[in-house]
Amino acid sequence: MNAPFEPHDTYPRTYTEPEVTALISELHECGKPFGIQWGSAAVNGATIDGRLLVDFGDTSVATLLNLLELLREGVRAR
């Protein structure tokens, strides 16, 4: 597993809204085998300190990337 992104990491700031939307689509696909779905997840357009927020609890892209990595690991382990 990759090292998790920290909230202060600068790399997630490079993601654009279309890229984050694509990550959310991947999150939906990776979550399906586990019965995990975020039907309302979307980029909400707001930022905090240059970071886009994802609307499922107004989380950061770093959190989205970490969650996606956990789901990818779960899919590979199956």
mmJSON file of the N, C-alpha and C atoms, coordinates in Angstrom:
{"data_MODEL":{"atom_site":{
"group_PDB":["ATOM","ATOM","ATOM","ATOM","ATOM","ATOM","ATOM","ATOM","ATOM","ATOM","ATOM","ATOM","ATOM","ATOM","ATOM","ATOM","ATOM","ATOM","ATOM","ATOM","ATOM","ATOM","ATOM","ATOM","ATOM","ATOM","ATOM","ATOM","ATOM","ATOM","ATOM","ATOM","ATOM","ATOM","ATOM","ATOM","ATOM","ATOM","ATOM","ATOM","ATOM","ATOM","ATOM","ATOM","ATOM","ATOM","ATOM","ATOM","ATOM","ATOM","ATOM","ATOM","ATOM","ATOM","ATOM","ATOM","ATOM","ATOM","ATOM","ATOM","ATOM","ATOM","ATOM","ATOM","ATOM","ATOM","ATOM","ATOM","ATOM","ATOM","ATOM","ATOM","ATOM","ATOM","ATOM","ATOM","ATOM","ATOM","ATOM","ATOM","ATOM","ATOM","ATOM","ATOM","ATOM","ATOM","ATOM","ATOM","ATOM","ATOM","ATOM","ATOM","ATOM","ATOM","ATOM","ATOM","ATOM","ATOM","ATOM","ATOM","ATOM","ATOM","ATOM","ATOM","ATOM","ATOM","ATOM","ATOM","ATOM","ATOM","ATOM","ATOM","ATOM","ATOM","ATOM","ATOM","ATOM","ATOM","ATOM","ATOM","ATOM","ATOM","ATOM","ATOM","ATOM","ATOM","ATOM","ATOM","ATOM","ATOM","ATOM","ATOM","ATOM","ATOM","ATOM","ATOM","ATOM","ATOM","ATOM","ATOM","ATOM","ATOM","ATOM","ATOM","ATOM","ATOM","ATOM","ATOM","ATOM","ATOM","ATOM","ATOM","ATOM","ATOM","ATOM","ATOM","ATOM","ATOM","ATOM","ATOM","ATOM","ATOM","ATOM","ATOM","ATOM","ATOM","ATOM","ATOM","ATOM","ATOM","ATOM","ATOM","ATOM","ATOM","ATOM","ATOM","ATOM","ATOM","ATOM","ATOM","ATOM","ATOM","ATOM","ATOM","ATOM","ATOM","ATOM","ATOM","ATOM","ATOM","ATOM","ATOM","ATOM","ATOM","ATOM","ATOM","ATOM","ATOM","ATOM","ATOM","ATOM","ATOM","ATOM","ATOM","ATOM","ATOM","ATOM","ATOM","ATOM","ATOM","ATOM","ATOM","ATOM","ATOM","ATOM","ATOM","ATOM","ATOM","ATOM","ATOM","ATOM","ATOM","ATOM","ATOM","ATOM","ATOM","ATOM","ATOM","ATOM","ATOM","ATOM","ATOM","ATOM","ATOM"],
"id":[1,2,3,4,5,6,7,8,9,10,11,12,13,14,15,16,17,18,19,20,21,22,23,24,25,26,27,28,29,30,31,32,33,34,35,36,37,38,39,40,41,42,43,44,45,46,47,48,49,50,51,52,53,54,55,56,57,58,59,60,61,62,63,64,65,66,67,68,69,70,71,72,73,74,75,76,77,78,79,80,81,82,83,84,85,86,87,88,89,90,91,92,93,94,95,96,97,98,99,100,101,102,103,104,105,106,107,108,109,110,111,112,113,114,115,116,117,118,119,120,121,122,123,124,125,126,127,128,129,130,131,132,133,134,135,136,137,138,139,140,141,142,143,144,145,146,147,148,149,150,151,152,153,154,155,156,157,158,159,160,161,162,163,164,165,166,167,168,169,170,171,172,173,174,175,176,177,178,179,180,181,182,183,184,185,186,187,188,189,190,191,192,193,194,195,196,197,198,199,200,201,202,203,204,205,206,207,208,209,210,211,212,213,214,215,216,217,218,219,220,221,222,223,224,225,226,227,228,229,230,231,232,233,234],
"type_symbol":["N","C","C","N","C","C","N","C","C","N","C","C","N","C","C","N","C","C","N","C","C","N","C","C","N","C","C","N","C","C","N","C","C","N","C","C","N","C","C","N","C","C","N","C","C","N","C","C","N","C","C","N","C","C","N","C","C","N","C","C","N","C","C","N","C","C","N","C","C","N","C","C","N","C","C","N","C","C","N","C","C","N","C","C","N","C","C","N","C","C","N","C","C","N","C","C","N","C","C","N","C","C","N","C","C","N","C","C","N","C","C","N","C","C","N","C","C","N","C","C","N","C","C","N","C","C","N","C","C","N","C","C","N","C","C","N","C","C","N","C","C","N","C","C","N","C","C","N","C","C","N","C","C","N","C","C","N","C","C","N","C","C","N","C","C","N","C","C","N","C","C","N","C","C","N","C","C","N","C","C","N","C","C","N","C","C","N","C","C","N","C","C","N","C","C","N","C","C","N","C","C","N","C","C","N","C","C","N","C","C","N","C","C","N","C","C","N","C","C","N","C","C","N","C","C","N","C","C","N","C","C","N","C","C"],
"label_atom_id":["N","CA","C","N","CA","C","N","CA","C","N","CA","C","N","CA","C","N","CA","C","N","CA","C","N","CA","C","N","CA","C","N","CA","C","N","CA","C","N","CA","C","N","CA","C","N","CA","C","N","CA","C","N","CA","C","N","CA","C","N","CA","C","N","CA","C","N","CA","C","N","CA","C","N","CA","C","N","CA","C","N","CA","C","N","CA","C","N","CA","C","N","CA","C","N","CA","C","N","CA","C","N","CA","C","N","CA","C","N","CA","C","N","CA","C","N","CA","C","N","CA","C","N","CA","C","N","CA","C","N","CA","C","N","CA","C","N","CA","C","N","CA","C","N","CA","C","N","CA","C","N","CA","C","N","CA","C","N","CA","C","N","CA","C","N","CA","C","N","CA","C","N","CA","C","N","CA","C","N","CA","C","N","CA","C","N","CA","C","N","CA","C","N","CA","C","N","CA","C","N","CA","C","N","CA","C","N","CA","C","N","CA","C","N","CA","C","N","CA","C","N","CA","C","N","CA","C","N","CA","C","N","CA","C","N","CA","C","N","CA","C","N","CA","C","N","CA","C","N","CA","C","N","CA","C","N","CA","C","N","CA","C","N","CA","C","N","CA","C","N","CA","C"],
"label_alt_id":[null,null,null,null,null,null,null,null,null,null,null,null,null,null,null,null,null,null,null,null,null,null,null,null,null,null,null,null,null,null,null,null,null,null,null,null,null,null,null,null,null,null,null,null,null,null,null,null,null,null,null,null,null,null,null,null,null,null,null,null,null,null,null,null,null,null,null,null,null,null,null,null,null,null,null,null,null,null,null,null,null,null,null,null,null,null,null,null,null,null,null,null,null,null,null,null,null,null,null,null,null,null,null,null,null,null,null,null,null,null,null,null,null,null,null,null,null,null,null,null,null,null,null,null,null,null,null,null,null,null,null,null,null,null,null,null,null,null,null,null,null,null,null,null,null,null,null,null,null,null,null,null,null,null,null,null,null,null,null,null,null,null,null,null,null,null,null,null,null,null,null,null,null,null,null,null,null,null,null,null,null,null,null,null,null,null,null,null,null,null,null,null,null,null,null,null,null,null,null,null,null,null,null,null,null,null,null,null,null,null,null,null,null,null,null,null,null,null,null,null,null,null,null,null,null,null,null,null,null,null,null,null,null,null],
"label_comp_id":["MET","MET","MET","ASN","ASN","ASN","ALA","ALA","ALA","PRO","PRO","PRO","PHE","PHE","PHE","GLU","GLU","GLU","PRO","PRO","PRO","HIS","HIS","HIS","ASP","ASP","ASP","THR","THR","THR","TYR","TYR","TYR","PRO","PRO","PRO","ARG","ARG","ARG","THR","THR","THR","TYR","TYR","TYR","THR","THR","THR","GLU","GLU","GLU","PRO","PRO","PRO","GLU","GLU","GLU","VAL","VAL","VAL","THR","THR","THR","ALA","ALA","ALA","LEU","LEU","LEU","ILE","ILE","ILE","SER","SER","SER","GLU","GLU","GLU","LEU","LEU","LEU","HIS","HIS","HIS","GLU","GLU","GLU","CYS","CYS","CYS","GLY","GLY","GLY","LYS","LYS","LYS","PRO","PRO","PRO","PHE","PHE","PHE","GLY","GLY","GLY","ILE","ILE","ILE","GLN","GLN","GLN","TRP","TRP","TRP","GLY","GLY","GLY","SER","SER","SER","ALA","ALA","ALA","ALA","ALA","ALA","VAL","VAL","VAL","ASN","ASN","ASN","GLY","GLY","GLY","ALA","ALA","ALA","THR","THR","THR","ILE","ILE","ILE","ASP","ASP","ASP","GLY","GLY","GLY","ARG","ARG","ARG","LEU","LEU","LEU","LEU","LEU","LEU","VAL","VAL","VAL","ASP","ASP","ASP","PHE","PHE","PHE","GLY","GLY","GLY","ASP","ASP","ASP","THR","THR","THR","SER","SER","SER","VAL","VAL","VAL","ALA","ALA","ALA","THR","THR","THR","LEU","LEU","LEU","LEU","LEU","LEU","ASN","ASN","ASN","LEU","LEU","LEU","LEU","LEU","LEU","GLU","GLU","GLU","LEU","LEU","LEU","LEU","LEU","LEU","ARG","ARG","ARG","GLU","GLU","GLU","GLY","GLY","GLY","VAL","VAL","VAL","ARG","ARG","ARG","ALA","ALA","ALA","ARG","ARG","ARG"],
"label_asym_id":["A","A","A","A","A","A","A","A","A","A","A","A","A","A","A","A","A","A","A","A","A","A","A","A","A","A","A","A","A","A","A","A","A","A","A","A","A","A","A","A","A","A","A","A","A","A","A","A","A","A","A","A","A","A","A","A","A","A","A","A","A","A","A","A","A","A","A","A","A","A","A","A","A","A","A","A","A","A","A","A","A","A","A","A","A","A","A","A","A","A","A","A","A","A","A","A","A","A","A","A","A","A","A","A","A","A","A","A","A","A","A","A","A","A","A","A","A","A","A","A","A","A","A","A","A","A","A","A","A","A","A","A","A","A","A","A","A","A","A","A","A","A","A","A","A","A","A","A","A","A","A","A","A","A","A","A","A","A","A","A","A","A","A","A","A","A","A","A","A","A","A","A","A","A","A","A","A","A","A","A","A","A","A","A","A","A","A","A","A","A","A","A","A","A","A","A","A","A","A","A","A","A","A","A","A","A","A","A","A","A","A","A","A","A","A","A","A","A","A","A","A","A","A","A","A","A","A","A","A","A","A","A","A","A"],
"label_entity_id":["1","1","1","1","1","1","1","1","1","1","1","1","1","1","1","1","1","1","1","1","1","1","1","1","1","1","1","1","1","1","1","1","1","1","1","1","1","1","1","1","1","1","1","1","1","1","1","1","1","1","1","1","1","1","1","1","1","1","1","1","1","1","1","1","1","1","1","1","1","1","1","1","1","1","1","1","1","1","1","1","1","1","1","1","1","1","1","1","1","1","1","1","1","1","1","1","1","1","1","1","1","1","1","1","1","1","1","1","1","1","1","1","1","1","1","1","1","1","1","1","1","1","1","1","1","1","1","1","1","1","1","1","1","1","1","1","1","1","1","1","1","1","1","1","1","1","1","1","1","1","1","1","1","1","1","1","1","1","1","1","1","1","1","1","1","1","1","1","1","1","1","1","1","1","1","1","1","1","1","1","1","1","1","1","1","1","1","1","1","1","1","1","1","1","1","1","1","1","1","1","1","1","1","1","1","1","1","1","1","1","1","1","1","1","1","1","1","1","1","1","1","1","1","1","1","1","1","1","1","1","1","1","1","1"],
"label_seq_id":[1,1,1,2,2,2,3,3,3,4,4,4,5,5,5,6,6,6,7,7,7,8,8,8,9,9,9,10,10,10,11,11,11,12,12,12,13,13,13,14,14,14,15,15,15,16,16,16,17,17,17,18,18,18,19,19,19,20,20,20,21,21,21,22,22,22,23,23,23,24,24,24,25,25,25,26,26,26,27,27,27,28,28,28,29,29,29,30,30,30,31,31,31,32,32,32,33,33,33,34,34,34,35,35,35,36,36,36,37,37,37,38,38,38,39,39,39,40,40,40,41,41,41,42,42,42,43,43,43,44,44,44,45,45,45,46,46,46,47,47,47,48,48,48,49,49,49,50,50,50,51,51,51,52,52,52,53,53,53,54,54,54,55,55,55,56,56,56,57,57,57,58,58,58,59,59,59,60,60,60,61,61,61,62,62,62,63,63,63,64,64,64,65,65,65,66,66,66,67,67,67,68,68,68,69,69,69,70,70,70,71,71,71,72,72,72,73,73,73,74,74,74,75,75,75,76,76,76,77,77,77,78,78,78],
"pdbx_PDB_ins_code":[null,null,null,null,null,null,null,null,null,null,null,null,null,null,null,null,null,null,null,null,null,null,null,null,null,null,null,null,null,null,null,null,null,null,null,null,null,null,null,null,null,null,null,null,null,null,null,null,null,null,null,null,null,null,null,null,null,null,null,null,null,null,null,null,null,null,null,null,null,null,null,null,null,null,null,null,null,null,null,null,null,null,null,null,null,null,null,null,null,null,null,null,null,null,null,null,null,null,null,null,null,null,null,null,null,null,null,null,null,null,null,null,null,null,null,null,null,null,null,null,null,null,null,null,null,null,null,null,null,null,null,null,null,null,null,null,null,null,null,null,null,null,null,null,null,null,null,null,null,null,null,null,null,null,null,null,null,null,null,null,null,null,null,null,null,null,null,null,null,null,null,null,null,null,null,null,null,null,null,null,null,null,null,null,null,null,null,null,null,null,null,null,null,null,null,null,null,null,null,null,null,null,null,null,null,null,null,null,null,null,null,null,null,null,null,null,null,null,null,null,null,null,null,null,null,null,null,null,null,null,null,null,null,null],
"Cartn_x":[0.846,0.0,0.888,0.459,1.178,1.003,1.954,1.832,0.648,-0.144,-1.304,-0.879,-1.732,-1.524,-1.88,-1.103,-1.379,-2.16,-2.958,-3.743,-2.906,-1.644,-0.8,-0.015,-0.112,0.613,0.168,1.125,0.807,0.339,0.693,0.332,-1.17,-2.053,-3.489,-3.983,-3.248,-3.652,-3.575,-2.865,-2.693,-3.892,-4.798,-5.952,-6.965,-7.483,-8.528,-9.889,-10.925,-12.279,-12.616,-12.307,-12.591,-11.807,-10.582,-9.799,-10.396,-10.852,-11.467,-12.794,-13.533,-14.781,-14.494,-13.411,-13.023,-12.631,-11.953,-11.604,-12.844,-13.838,-15.089,-15.766,-15.738,-16.296,-15.566,-14.244,-13.464,-13.8,-14.021,-14.417,-15.714,-16.672,-17.947,-17.704,-16.875,-16.613,-15.876,-14.862,-14.1,-14.931,-15.881,-16.717,-17.817,-18.215,-19.323,-19.149,-17.977,-17.841,-18.018,-17.861,-17.973,-19.317,-20.177,-21.463,-21.337,-20.24,-19.999,-20.268,-21.218,-21.571,-21.733,-21.301,-21.443,-22.178,-23.472,-24.276,-24.26,-24.072,-24.111,-22.722,-21.667,-20.311,-20.096,-19.559,-19.292,-18.302,-17.632,-16.782,-17.719,-17.5,-18.454,-17.982,-16.792,-16.313,-15.645,-15.808,-15.179,-13.742,-12.939,-11.56,-11.214,-10.258,-9.656,-8.156,-7.518,-6.072,-5.633,-6.395,-6.048,-6.442,-7.12,-7.516,-9.005,-9.338,-10.751,-11.385,-12.643,-13.378,-14.314,-14.473,-15.373,-16.573,-17.751,-18.972,-19.467,-18.815,-19.368,-18.74,-19.231,-18.685,-17.647,-17.65,-16.671,-15.259,-14.843,-13.501,-12.542,-11.281,-10.274,-9.991,-9.312,-8.898,-7.946,-7.122,-6.21,-6.998,-8.108,-8.938,-9.543,-9.998,-10.541,-9.485,-8.267,-7.187,-6.858,-6.836,-6.547,-7.643,-8.886,-10.001,-9.969,-9.693,-9.613,-8.49,-7.368,-6.256,-6.64,-7.351,-7.811,-8.745,-9.645,-10.564,-9.819,-8.844,-8.043,-7.328,-6.767,-6.097,-7.085,-8.275,-9.3,-9.687,-9.808,-10.148,-9.018,-7.777,-6.632,-6.537,-6.919,-6.826,-7.908,-8.936,-10.052,-9.676],
"Cartn_y":[-1.181,0.0,1.24,2.219,3.495,4.201,5.051,5.853,6.802,6.971,7.866,9.314,10.051,11.49,12.147,13.112,13.901,15.143,15.699,16.889,18.05,18.152,19.273,18.991,17.775,17.457,18.385,18.795,19.716,19.001,17.737,17.021,17.048,16.77,16.805,18.156,19.217,20.539,20.635,19.718,19.78,19.217,18.549,17.94,18.999,18.841,19.733,19.121,19.902,19.413,18.2,18.207,17.013,15.781,15.972,14.836,14.268,15.143,14.679,13.987,14.491,13.842,12.428,12.259,10.928,10.021,10.562,9.775,9.331,10.199,9.836,8.699,8.741,7.641,6.343,6.417,5.226,4.743,5.666,5.317,4.519,4.948,4.225,2.806,2.677,1.356,0.446,0.97,0.161,-0.201,0.633,0.365,-0.651,-0.834,-1.743,-3.156,-3.797,-5.162,-5.27,-4.16,-4.149,-3.59,-3.236,-2.651,-1.234,-0.572,0.795,1.748,2.635,3.587,4.979,5.962,7.355,8.038,7.829,8.358,9.863,10.537,11.999,12.623,11.819,12.369,13.17,14.358,15.235,16.303,16.885,18.037,19.186,19.83,20.885,22.275,22.373,23.654,24.526,24.19,24.971,24.51,25.394,25.045,25.514,24.826,25.254,25.225,26.343,26.443,25.872,26.143,25.692,24.267,23.601,22.208,22.139,21.427,21.203,20.337,20.58,19.736,18.818,17.631,16.639,16.574,16.624,16.708,15.327,14.73,13.674,13.888,14.945,15.389,16.484,17.132,18.177,17.764,16.689,16.173,16.673,16.467,16.931,15.856,16.258,15.313,14.276,14.674,13.73,12.589,12.901,11.863,10.973,11.557,10.785,9.83,10.329,9.487,8.348,8.63,7.59,6.528,6.947,6.007,5.16,5.772,5.049,4.012,4.356,3.41,2.213,2.46,1.349,0.421,0.993,0.176,-0.596,0.034,-0.667,-1.855,-1.667,-2.763,-3.891,-3.533,-4.542,-5.325,-4.652,-5.322,-6.263,-5.825,-6.681,-7.895,-7.743,-8.828,-9.899,-9.569,-10.518,-11.649],
"Cartn_z":[0.0,0.0,0.0,-0.724,-0.748,0.586,0.911,2.125,1.964,3.014,2.889,2.714,2.052,1.921,3.243,3.617,4.806,4.394,5.313,4.953,4.437,4.852,4.427,3.145,2.589,1.351,0.227,-0.581,-1.672,-2.927,-3.128,-4.356,-4.643,-3.672,-3.992,-4.494,-4.244,-4.739,-6.251,-6.891,-8.342,-9.096,-8.403,-9.066,-9.478,-10.683,-11.185,-10.887,-11.056,-10.81,-11.691,-13.003,-13.812,-13.34,-12.88,-12.383,-11.103,-10.225,-8.986,-9.289,-10.249,-10.658,-11.171,-11.928,-12.406,-11.245,-10.247,-9.063,-8.312,-8.235,-7.574,-8.334,-9.659,-10.454,-10.158,-10.046,-9.71,-8.305,-7.388,-6.024,-6.037,-6.852,-6.971,-7.481,-8.501,-9.087,-8.111,-7.432,-6.478,-5.253,-4.904,-3.735,-3.979,-5.246,-5.567,-5.011,-5.181,-4.667,-3.151,-2.455,-0.997,-0.522,-1.477,-1.123,-0.59,-0.914,-0.448,-1.598,-1.398,-2.443,-1.844,-2.587,-2.214,-3.353,-3.419,-4.516,-4.632,-3.529,-3.567,-3.631,-3.684,-3.719,-4.997,-4.834,-5.977,-5.544,-6.509,-6.217,-5.902,-4.754,-4.398,-4.803,-5.405,-5.907,-4.866,-3.592,-2.532,-2.328,-1.807,-1.492,-0.083,0.498,1.754,1.526,1.67,1.493,0.146,-0.895,-2.237,-2.557,-1.657,-1.876,-2.206,-3.289,-3.615,-2.543,-2.25,-1.313,-2.074,-1.558,-2.123,-1.205,-1.781,-0.997,-0.576,0.363,1.199,2.558,3.18,4.441,4.249,3.09,2.763,3.142,2.565,2.809,1.746,1.966,1.005,-0.036,-1.088,-2.121,-1.519,-0.556,0.099,0.731,1.379,1.99,0.917,-0.173,-1.29,-1.841,-2.033,-2.558,-1.595,-0.299,0.689,0.714,0.673,0.655,-0.609,-1.723,-2.986,-2.94,-2.359,-2.252,-1.376,-0.296,0.551,-0.219,-0.99,-1.783,-2.872,-3.505,-4.522,-3.897,-2.721,-2.008,-1.709,-1.291,-1.019,-2.246,-3.375,-4.636,-5.032,-4.885,-5.244,-4.325,-3.084,-2.111,-2.319,-3.052,-3.257,-4.132],
"occupancy":[1.0,1.0,1.0,1.0,1.0,1.0,1.0,1.0,1.0,1.0,1.0,1.0,1.0,1.0,1.0,1.0,1.0,1.0,1.0,1.0,1.0,1.0,1.0,1.0,1.0,1.0,1.0,1.0,1.0,1.0,1.0,1.0,1.0,1.0,1.0,1.0,1.0,1.0,1.0,1.0,1.0,1.0,1.0,1.0,1.0,1.0,1.0,1.0,1.0,1.0,1.0,1.0,1.0,1.0,1.0,1.0,1.0,1.0,1.0,1.0,1.0,1.0,1.0,1.0,1.0,1.0,1.0,1.0,1.0,1.0,1.0,1.0,1.0,1.0,1.0,1.0,1.0,1.0,1.0,1.0,1.0,1.0,1.0,1.0,1.0,1.0,1.0,1.0,1.0,1.0,1.0,1.0,1.0,1.0,1.0,1.0,1.0,1.0,1.0,1.0,1.0,1.0,1.0,1.0,1.0,1.0,1.0,1.0,1.0,1.0,1.0,1.0,1.0,1.0,1.0,1.0,1.0,1.0,1.0,1.0,1.0,1.0,1.0,1.0,1.0,1.0,1.0,1.0,1.0,1.0,1.0,1.0,1.0,1.0,1.0,1.0,1.0,1.0,1.0,1.0,1.0,1.0,1.0,1.0,1.0,1.0,1.0,1.0,1.0,1.0,1.0,1.0,1.0,1.0,1.0,1.0,1.0,1.0,1.0,1.0,1.0,1.0,1.0,1.0,1.0,1.0,1.0,1.0,1.0,1.0,1.0,1.0,1.0,1.0,1.0,1.0,1.0,1.0,1.0,1.0,1.0,1.0,1.0,1.0,1.0,1.0,1.0,1.0,1.0,1.0,1.0,1.0,1.0,1.0,1.0,1.0,1.0,1.0,1.0,1.0,1.0,1.0,1.0,1.0,1.0,1.0,1.0,1.0,1.0,1.0,1.0,1.0,1.0,1.0,1.0,1.0,1.0,1.0,1.0,1.0,1.0,1.0,1.0,1.0,1.0,1.0,1.0,1.0,1.0,1.0,1.0,1.0,1.0,1.0],
"B_iso_or_equiv":[0.0,0.0,0.0,0.0,0.0,0.0,0.0,0.0,0.0,0.0,0.0,0.0,0.0,0.0,0.0,0.0,0.0,0.0,0.0,0.0,0.0,0.0,0.0,0.0,0.0,0.0,0.0,0.0,0.0,0.0,0.0,0.0,0.0,0.0,0.0,0.0,0.0,0.0,0.0,0.0,0.0,0.0,0.0,0.0,0.0,0.0,0.0,0.0,0.0,0.0,0.0,0.0,0.0,0.0,0.0,0.0,0.0,0.0,0.0,0.0,0.0,0.0,0.0,0.0,0.0,0.0,0.0,0.0,0.0,0.0,0.0,0.0,0.0,0.0,0.0,0.0,0.0,0.0,0.0,0.0,0.0,0.0,0.0,0.0,0.0,0.0,0.0,0.0,0.0,0.0,0.0,0.0,0.0,0.0,0.0,0.0,0.0,0.0,0.0,0.0,0.0,0.0,0.0,0.0,0.0,0.0,0.0,0.0,0.0,0.0,0.0,0.0,0.0,0.0,0.0,0.0,0.0,0.0,0.0,0.0,0.0,0.0,0.0,0.0,0.0,0.0,0.0,0.0,0.0,0.0,0.0,0.0,0.0,0.0,0.0,0.0,0.0,0.0,0.0,0.0,0.0,0.0,0.0,0.0,0.0,0.0,0.0,0.0,0.0,0.0,0.0,0.0,0.0,0.0,0.0,0.0,0.0,0.0,0.0,0.0,0.0,0.0,0.0,0.0,0.0,0.0,0.0,0.0,0.0,0.0,0.0,0.0,0.0,0.0,0.0,0.0,0.0,0.0,0.0,0.0,0.0,0.0,0.0,0.0,0.0,0.0,0.0,0.0,0.0,0.0,0.0,0.0,0.0,0.0,0.0,0.0,0.0,0.0,0.0,0.0,0.0,0.0,0.0,0.0,0.0,0.0,0.0,0.0,0.0,0.0,0.0,0.0,0.0,0.0,0.0,0.0,0.0,0.0,0.0,0.0,0.0,0.0,0.0,0.0,0.0,0.0,0.0,0.0,0.0,0.0,0.0,0.0,0.0,0.0],
"pdbx_formal_charge":[null,null,null,null,null,null,null,null,null,null,null,null,null,null,null,null,null,null,null,null,null,null,null,null,null,null,null,null,null,null,null,null,null,null,null,null,null,null,null,null,null,null,null,null,null,null,null,null,null,null,null,null,null,null,null,null,null,null,null,null,null,null,null,null,null,null,null,null,null,null,null,null,null,null,null,null,null,null,null,null,null,null,null,null,null,null,null,null,null,null,null,null,null,null,null,null,null,null,null,null,null,null,null,null,null,null,null,null,null,null,null,null,null,null,null,null,null,null,null,null,null,null,null,null,null,null,null,null,null,null,null,null,null,null,null,null,null,null,null,null,null,null,null,null,null,null,null,null,null,null,null,null,null,null,null,null,null,null,null,null,null,null,null,null,null,null,null,null,null,null,null,null,null,null,null,null,null,null,null,null,null,null,null,null,null,null,null,null,null,null,null,null,null,null,null,null,null,null,null,null,null,null,null,null,null,null,null,null,null,null,null,null,null,null,null,null,null,null,null,null,null,null,null,null,null,null,null,null,null,null,null,null,null,null],
"auth_seq_id":[1,1,1,2,2,2,3,3,3,4,4,4,5,5,5,6,6,6,7,7,7,8,8,8,9,9,9,10,10,10,11,11,11,12,12,12,13,13,13,14,14,14,15,15,15,16,16,16,17,17,17,18,18,18,19,19,19,20,20,20,21,21,21,22,22,22,23,23,23,24,24,24,25,25,25,26,26,26,27,27,27,28,28,28,29,29,29,30,30,30,31,31,31,32,32,32,33,33,33,34,34,34,35,35,35,36,36,36,37,37,37,38,38,38,39,39,39,40,40,40,41,41,41,42,42,42,43,43,43,44,44,44,45,45,45,46,46,46,47,47,47,48,48,48,49,49,49,50,50,50,51,51,51,52,52,52,53,53,53,54,54,54,55,55,55,56,56,56,57,57,57,58,58,58,59,59,59,60,60,60,61,61,61,62,62,62,63,63,63,64,64,64,65,65,65,66,66,66,67,67,67,68,68,68,69,69,69,70,70,70,71,71,71,72,72,72,73,73,73,74,74,74,75,75,75,76,76,76,77,77,77,78,78,78],
"auth_comp_id":["MET","MET","MET","ASN","ASN","ASN","ALA","ALA","ALA","PRO","PRO","PRO","PHE","PHE","PHE","GLU","GLU","GLU","PRO","PRO","PRO","HIS","HIS","HIS","ASP","ASP","ASP","THR","THR","THR","TYR","TYR","TYR","PRO","PRO","PRO","ARG","ARG","ARG","THR","THR","THR","TYR","TYR","TYR","THR","THR","THR","GLU","GLU","GLU","PRO","PRO","PRO","GLU","GLU","GLU","VAL","VAL","VAL","THR","THR","THR","ALA","ALA","ALA","LEU","LEU","LEU","ILE","ILE","ILE","SER","SER","SER","GLU","GLU","GLU","LEU","LEU","LEU","HIS","HIS","HIS","GLU","GLU","GLU","CYS","CYS","CYS","GLY","GLY","GLY","LYS","LYS","LYS","PRO","PRO","PRO","PHE","PHE","PHE","GLY","GLY","GLY","ILE","ILE","ILE","GLN","GLN","GLN","TRP","TRP","TRP","GLY","GLY","GLY","SER","SER","SER","ALA","ALA","ALA","ALA","ALA","ALA","VAL","VAL","VAL","ASN","ASN","ASN","GLY","GLY","GLY","ALA","ALA","ALA","THR","THR","THR","ILE","ILE","ILE","ASP","ASP","ASP","GLY","GLY","GLY","ARG","ARG","ARG","LEU","LEU","LEU","LEU","LEU","LEU","VAL","VAL","VAL","ASP","ASP","ASP","PHE","PHE","PHE","GLY","GLY","GLY","ASP","ASP","ASP","THR","THR","THR","SER","SER","SER","VAL","VAL","VAL","ALA","ALA","ALA","THR","THR","THR","LEU","LEU","LEU","LEU","LEU","LEU","ASN","ASN","ASN","LEU","LEU","LEU","LEU","LEU","LEU","GLU","GLU","GLU","LEU","LEU","LEU","LEU","LEU","LEU","ARG","ARG","ARG","GLU","GLU","GLU","GLY","GLY","GLY","VAL","VAL","VAL","ARG","ARG","ARG","ALA","ALA","ALA","ARG","ARG","ARG"],
"auth_asym_id":["A","A","A","A","A","A","A","A","A","A","A","A","A","A","A","A","A","A","A","A","A","A","A","A","A","A","A","A","A","A","A","A","A","A","A","A","A","A","A","A","A","A","A","A","A","A","A","A","A","A","A","A","A","A","A","A","A","A","A","A","A","A","A","A","A","A","A","A","A","A","A","A","A","A","A","A","A","A","A","A","A","A","A","A","A","A","A","A","A","A","A","A","A","A","A","A","A","A","A","A","A","A","A","A","A","A","A","A","A","A","A","A","A","A","A","A","A","A","A","A","A","A","A","A","A","A","A","A","A","A","A","A","A","A","A","A","A","A","A","A","A","A","A","A","A","A","A","A","A","A","A","A","A","A","A","A","A","A","A","A","A","A","A","A","A","A","A","A","A","A","A","A","A","A","A","A","A","A","A","A","A","A","A","A","A","A","A","A","A","A","A","A","A","A","A","A","A","A","A","A","A","A","A","A","A","A","A","A","A","A","A","A","A","A","A","A","A","A","A","A","A","A","A","A","A","A","A","A","A","A","A","A","A","A"],
"auth_atom_id":["N","CA","C","N","CA","C","N","CA","C","N","CA","C","N","CA","C","N","CA","C","N","CA","C","N","CA","C","N","CA","C","N","CA","C","N","CA","C","N","CA","C","N","CA","C","N","CA","C","N","CA","C","N","CA","C","N","CA","C","N","CA","C","N","CA","C","N","CA","C","N","CA","C","N","CA","C","N","CA","C","N","CA","C","N","CA","C","N","CA","C","N","CA","C","N","CA","C","N","CA","C","N","CA","C","N","CA","C","N","CA","C","N","CA","C","N","CA","C","N","CA","C","N","CA","C","N","CA","C","N","CA","C","N","CA","C","N","CA","C","N","CA","C","N","CA","C","N","CA","C","N","CA","C","N","CA","C","N","CA","C","N","CA","C","N","CA","C","N","CA","C","N","CA","C","N","CA","C","N","CA","C","N","CA","C","N","CA","C","N","CA","C","N","CA","C","N","CA","C","N","CA","C","N","CA","C","N","CA","C","N","CA","C","N","CA","C","N","CA","C","N","CA","C","N","CA","C","N","CA","C","N","CA","C","N","CA","C","N","CA","C","N","CA","C","N","CA","C","N","CA","C","N","CA","C","N","CA","C","N","CA","C","N","CA","C","N","CA","C","N","CA","C"],
"pdbx_PDB_model_num":[1,1,1,1,1,1,1,1,1,1,1,1,1,1,1,1,1,1,1,1,1,1,1,1,1,1,1,1,1,1,1,1,1,1,1,1,1,1,1,1,1,1,1,1,1,1,1,1,1,1,1,1,1,1,1,1,1,1,1,1,1,1,1,1,1,1,1,1,1,1,1,1,1,1,1,1,1,1,1,1,1,1,1,1,1,1,1,1,1,1,1,1,1,1,1,1,1,1,1,1,1,1,1,1,1,1,1,1,1,1,1,1,1,1,1,1,1,1,1,1,1,1,1,1,1,1,1,1,1,1,1,1,1,1,1,1,1,1,1,1,1,1,1,1,1,1,1,1,1,1,1,1,1,1,1,1,1,1,1,1,1,1,1,1,1,1,1,1,1,1,1,1,1,1,1,1,1,1,1,1,1,1,1,1,1,1,1,1,1,1,1,1,1,1,1,1,1,1,1,1,1,1,1,1,1,1,1,1,1,1,1,1,1,1,1,1,1,1,1,1,1,1,1,1,1,1,1,1,1,1,1,1,1,1]
}}}
